[in-house]
Each structure stands twice: as structure tokens, then as C-alpha cells.
Amino acid sequence: MNFSEVIAHHAERFAARPALSTAEQEVTYAELRDRMHACAGALRELGVGRGDVVGVLLYNRLELLDLLCACAHLGAIFMPLNWRLTGPELAYIVDHAQAAVVVSEPELEARLAAVREAPAQRRWVRIGAAGDGWLSLAGLIAAAAPVADAEPVDGDDVMRLMYTSGTTARPKGVMITHANLLWKCTAHVVELEMHAGDRGLACGPLYHVGALDMTTTNMLYVGASTHLLPRFDVVPVLEEIERRKITNLWLAPAMVNALLASDELGRRDLRSVRLLLDGGEKMPLPLIERVTAAFPNAWFGDAYGLTETVSGDTYLDKGALLDKLGSVGKPVMHTRIRVVDPEGRPVPAGEHGEIVVSGPKVCKGYWRDPEATAAALRDGWLHTGDVGMLDEDGYLFVVDRLKDMIVSGGENIASPEVERVLYEHPAVLEAAVVGAPDPRWNEVPVAYVVLREGAEAEPAALDAFCRERLAAYKTPKAFRFVDALPRNPSGKVLKRVLRDREPPTDDERPA
């Protein structure tokens, strides 16, 4: 079940076939296998073995995928870190995961200052020269013997940890197993008709299942090639699609909006794209029409999925784009979707309930959090916290969220996480964070704040306070001061009332 054996398979049969590329370098499958063996040797010299966690804070680059494959090869656990997070957020994740090794690069190292001050014993490795307590990955590789034989692993062994915003004040570590990844790849390859002749573009961050699993690991699984861009930027994305005849890519809705707003769009030949995957937010018909005009040969596959399911549980098939407008499609192979009532009983077609998912690509739970695992995984079903509806044809429609999750530009923001930070401010008595409509990001966090009696706080001060402790995209875009938060008779804050106070975007204003 080891994903490293996928790389070895392609290297044996298609040694010269391109696997990965950047602006500076192209790596064949034989070279990727050798890089994996060499990187595994370096990690082993640091004491990394089966079950050890390796944290990776990198932009999109070849070394990130070397480390993913090398960790799998050793039976270790690969943990990609979100480079948009602040130092305190990263410190919590690295400590909670009990990472044995952390790998980063000079541009991102400052964000790890807080966790490096902690007393825990872990090794620090950088892309670049050694110094200041950092070891050099290249130096370690040069000094270590490659590891040729893959560690035998069970399908239920954890391969990857991905920390995601949940319904609590802290992120949760999703435990993705070796079997989860391979079942995901199998389902996507069949559903999306992927093959070795495809050319993927990873332009979203590889710490996210969108770019990592809806594109890159699928391309590696079928022996196709993937081009890596360090970060999303409109002009390089359009240039590389044209230059490299890209066929497959994933884009968050905010990325789609940015491409459609660019003057460069009309100057590029985008006919090579056959599969444009999207997910995370509803796409209105006018936007879909503009996408299909810009990418005339593409299947615009709207999707529903979670980090807990390694992405892509449903896809809207090509023939149903307009007939089932607003739907995220039907389940992929080996995945079951139900919509259930509070007692877990399936509701009739057309009725709303909670979306639950079952199948071999559902994660095994949350790292060091048995309570959250038990709450989410019940009777063989993952309870997503999303409200949905299945129509009479079995198409899924996502209606709302049971949990207080804000989806901004494809990133999940747990409102309790933001509220926790606001409650740390000495002037704040109460706080509630909700999503407000936004024409660019779909929605952004907005904070309703009750100040302590006699206390004062300006929005700018609260903004600065939050930015020191939260990623910029999690920091509220507005602070609304109120005398009291609306509550129901049992004392629960009525966040729907607060959301209803937020004005619609220009596109949603009534005529």
C-alpha cells in the first residue's frame, strides 16, 4: 500500500517520462525515484522512521514532493504546513503533532521562530546552506546512503497529517492513511478519466488537498507530468497553460475570479485544458458561462470534498452542468453519500439534512483527539457538519453549514478559532465571528464585539492584535461594536441573525 511503490513502478517502466517540472528543472520518474531514495536516506540519518512526523513549511517546489514520497518510503508521516499561518498558529500545530523534524526555506523561516524557542527536541532542516541551528537538506542528502527498499506499511497506517480548521478553537490534525490516498487516486482517475498523457498544473498551494490531491498525486498515480508554480499568480498560470499545453488543474473560486478578471486571459490559447476542477464555494451561472467561454474544451468539474476524505467526494458530470446547476454532482467510485436527520436516518429526496460520507478514502480520525474523532466518525459514516439535499436523481446540493465555518477564497476559517483570539484582548467581553459576503473571496470574516464596561478599543487596534496571532485571511475584515450579542433562550449566540445583518455583495443586491 506504500505510495512510494507507485513512483518505483513508473520509474521501472517509463524511466525517461517527465514526472515533475519547475521553471528551472525537469525531473523524470527515474530521477524522482532516486531523489526519493536519497531524501529518505537523509531523513533516516536524522532518526526518522516509521510513525515519526516530518513537518514541511515550503512553497510549491520539488523538495516538498521529494519529502512526501520519502516519508511514505520510510513509513513516516508527512505533514505539510500552511505558509499563510502566523508563528503562534504554526507553533501549536508543530507541537501538537509532535513533529520530530521540520523542513523549511529561508523566506519562511521567520514564521517558525516561536516554535524554535520551545524546549522540545526536534531537528530543523532548510533548503539552503546550514547555519543558525539549521541543517542543510542538500548536505544531509550528500552525506547519507540512499534507502532503496520501501518500508512495508499497512493500509491503515497514517501517511499524512493535514491540520484543518474545525469547529473548535484549535485546528485538528486529519489522519490520512496510505489506503486513503490510494483509494482516492483510484476513484479520481476513473471518475475524471485521467491518463499518462495528461499534463497537470499545481498552481494552488500544496499544503491544500486541492492542488496536492485533485491534481498532483493523481498525476503521479497515473504516470503523468505536473508542472509546479511556487505560488498562484495570474500571468504565470496563463503563460504555463499555453506553453506546456496543460490539460488538468484545480483552482479555488477566488483563483477562477482572478483569471477571469485578467486582461491576459484573451491573449492566451487555453484550448489544451480538458479538466478544470473547482470546489469549496458555489459558482453562479454567469461565472460558469465565463469559465466555459475562456476554456472552450474544458470539463468544468464542480466538486464537493473535505480534507477528511482526501478531497473530491462528488463531481458534477459533463452532461449535467446546466441541467443540475448548483449541484456538486454524484459520488465517486467506492464512496457513499447520504443526507440524514439528527438521528442519523436518511431523509427523502428533496429534503434537507446533514451530509454524511462513507468509503475507504475517509480518514481514520483526528490526531491525538479521540473525542473529535468519535464525534465525527459514527457508525461507519463521517458526519461533515454540512447541510445538503439529494434530488430524485441522486445529485447532491450543498445548502448550508451546520458548523460555524467560513469559506474564504477556498480556505476554511473556523469562527471559534478567531473568537478565541479576540477573547484574549483585555477590552473584549464577548465576540462572535461570522462570514460576510464578498465579491472577490465569496465571504470574509467579520467580528461582532461587545467591549467590557469602561473599556475602549479601536478597530485598528483589534486588527493589529489579531494579525499578530492569526493568518491574514483569518483576521476579521471589519469589527462591529454592539451592546450585546443576540442569543436564544438557552444562551446560544444566534449567528444567523448576525449573518443576516451583513449587506449582500453588489451581485446579490435586489433590483
Beta strands, then each sheet from edge to edge (+ up, - down):
strand 1: 18-21
strand 2: 26-28
strand 3: 53-57
strand 4: 77-80
strand 5: 101-104
strand 6: 123-126
strand 7: 135-136
strand 8: 158-164
strand 9: 172-177
strand 10: 199-202
strand 11: 225-228
strand 12: 248-250
strand 13: 275-279
strand 14: 299-304
strand 15: 314-315
strand 16: 330-331
strand 17: 336-340
strand 18: 353-358
strand 19: 377-378
strand 20: 381-390
strand 21: 396-401
strand 22: 405-408
strand 23: 411-414
strand 24: 428-438
strand 25: 442-451
strand 26: 479-481
sheet 1: 2+ 1- 11- 10- 12- 13- 14- 15+ 16-
sheet 2: 4+ 3+ 5+ 6+ 7+
sheet 3: 8+ 9-
sheet 4: 17+ 18- 20+ 19-
sheet 5: 17+ 18- 20+ 21-
sheet 6: 22+ 23-
sheet 7: 24+ 25- 26-
end
